[in-house]
Amino acid sequence: MADLENKKLIYLKSFLFLVILLTCFVLIIYETRSWKITLLLVLISWSSARIYYFMFYVIEKYVDPEYKFAGIYSFLKYLLSRSGKQE
């Protein structure tokens, strides 16, 4: 499968992910009707976005400019390969 290059389709894909996220969030809140679950969902969503940003932007731009993102598996390999090295 080729990379997605059409800007409109990229925005559409992003919008559809947002729709999935919001729909799931609302349905879980509707089913549980719990402030505790709501808070946990907000925290897990926020922290997931922050760790993604860290793994695929902060490392490449500020820590190791030679590292290029290729997925979570590649990031884990990167961490393991660096664990034995001195900073």
TORKOL-4160 file (C-alpha; in steps of 0.2 Angstrom, whole numbers, padded with zeros to 4 digits, m for minus):
87
<pt num="1" X="0000" Y="0000" Z="0000"/>
<pt num="2" X="0007" Y="0017" Z="m0005"/>
<pt num="3" X="0009" Y="0032" Z="0007"/>
<pt num="4" X="m0006" Y="0043" Z="0009"/>
<pt num="5" X="m0001" Y="0060" Z="0000"/>
<pt num="6" X="m0018" Y="0068" Z="m0003"/>
<pt num="7" X="m0019" Y="0083" Z="0009"/>
<pt num="8" X="m0038" Y="0082" Z="0009"/>
<pt num="9" X="m0038" Y="0063" Z="0013"/>
<pt num="10" X="m0025" Y="0066" Z="0027"/>
<pt num="11" X="m0037" Y="0078" Z="0035"/>
<pt num="12" X="m0052" Y="0067" Z="0032"/>
<pt num="13" X="m0042" Y="0052" Z="0041"/>
<pt num="14" X="m0038" Y="0064" Z="0055"/>
<pt num="15" X="m0056" Y="0069" Z="0057"/>
<pt num="16" X="m0062" Y="0051" Z="0057"/>
<pt num="17" X="m0050" Y="0047" Z="0071"/>
<pt num="18" X="m0057" Y="0061" Z="0081"/>
<pt num="19" X="m0075" Y="0055" Z="0078"/>
<pt num="20" X="m0070" Y="0038" Z="0084"/>
<pt num="21" X="m0062" Y="0045" Z="0099"/>
<pt num="22" X="m0076" Y="0056" Z="0104"/>
<pt num="23" X="m0089" Y="0043" Z="0100"/>
<pt num="24" X="m0080" Y="0030" Z="0111"/>
<pt num="25" X="m0078" Y="0043" Z="0125"/>
<pt num="26" X="m0096" Y="0048" Z="0125"/>
<pt num="27" X="m0102" Y="0030" Z="0124"/>
<pt num="28" X="m0091" Y="0025" Z="0139"/>
<pt num="29" X="m0097" Y="0039" Z="0149"/>
<pt num="30" X="m0115" Y="0036" Z="0145"/>
<pt num="31" X="m0113" Y="0017" Z="0150"/>
<pt num="32" X="m0104" Y="0021" Z="0166"/>
<pt num="33" X="m0111" Y="0038" Z="0171"/>
<pt num="34" X="m0096" Y="0040" Z="0183"/>
<pt num="35" X="m0085" Y="0055" Z="0186"/>
<pt num="36" X="m0071" Y="0044" Z="0191"/>
<pt num="37" X="m0071" Y="0035" Z="0174"/>
<pt num="38" X="m0073" Y="0051" Z="0165"/>
<pt num="39" X="m0057" Y="0058" Z="0174"/>
<pt num="40" X="m0048" Y="0042" Z="0170"/>
<pt num="41" X="m0053" Y="0043" Z="0152"/>
<pt num="42" X="m0047" Y="0061" Z="0151"/>
<pt num="43" X="m0030" Y="0057" Z="0159"/>
<pt num="44" X="m0027" Y="0042" Z="0148"/>
<pt num="45" X="m0031" Y="0051" Z="0132"/>
<pt num="46" X="m0020" Y="0066" Z="0138"/>
<pt num="47" X="m0005" Y="0055" Z="0143"/>
<pt num="48" X="m0006" Y="0045" Z="0127"/>
<pt num="49" X="m0005" Y="0060" Z="0117"/>
<pt num="50" X="0010" Y="0067" Z="0127"/>
<pt num="51" X="0020" Y="0050" Z="0126"/>
<pt num="52" X="0017" Y="0049" Z="0107"/>
<pt num="53" X="0023" Y="0067" Z="0106"/>
<pt num="54" X="0038" Y="0063" Z="0116"/>
<pt num="55" X="0043" Y="0047" Z="0107"/>
<pt num="56" X="0041" Y="0054" Z="0089"/>
<pt num="57" X="0045" Y="0072" Z="0091"/>
<pt num="58" X="0055" Y="0077" Z="0106"/>
<pt num="59" X="0067" Y="0063" Z="0104"/>
<pt num="60" X="0070" Y="0067" Z="0085"/>
<pt num="61" X="0071" Y="0086" Z="0087"/>
<pt num="62" X="0079" Y="0088" Z="0104"/>
<pt num="63" X="0088" Y="0072" Z="0110"/>
<pt num="64" X="0094" Y="0063" Z="0095"/>
<pt num="65" X="0092" Y="0071" Z="0078"/>
<pt num="66" X="0098" Y="0055" Z="0069"/>
<pt num="67" X="0083" Y="0045" Z="0076"/>
<pt num="68" X="0069" Y="0044" Z="0063"/>
<pt num="69" X="0052" Y="0038" Z="0068"/>
<pt num="70" X="0046" Y="0022" Z="0061"/>
<pt num="71" X="0033" Y="0016" Z="0074"/>
<pt num="72" X="0032" Y="0011" Z="0092"/>
<pt num="73" X="0042" Y="m0005" Z="0089"/>
<pt num="74" X="0057" Y="0005" Z="0082"/>
<pt num="75" X="0056" Y="0017" Z="0097"/>
<pt num="76" X="0057" Y="0002" Z="0109"/>
<pt num="77" X="0072" Y="m0005" Z="0099"/>
<pt num="78" X="0080" Y="0013" Z="0100"/>
<pt num="79" X="0078" Y="0013" Z="0119"/>
<pt num="80" X="0085" Y="m0004" Z="0121"/>
<pt num="81" X="0100" Y="0000" Z="0110"/>
<pt num="82" X="0104" Y="0016" Z="0120"/>
<pt num="83" X="0101" Y="0008" Z="0137"/>
<pt num="84" X="0119" Y="0001" Z="0138"/>
<pt num="85" X="0127" Y="0018" Z="0132"/>
<pt num="86" X="0133" Y="0032" Z="0143"/>
<pt num="87" X="0125" Y="0049" Z="0139"/>
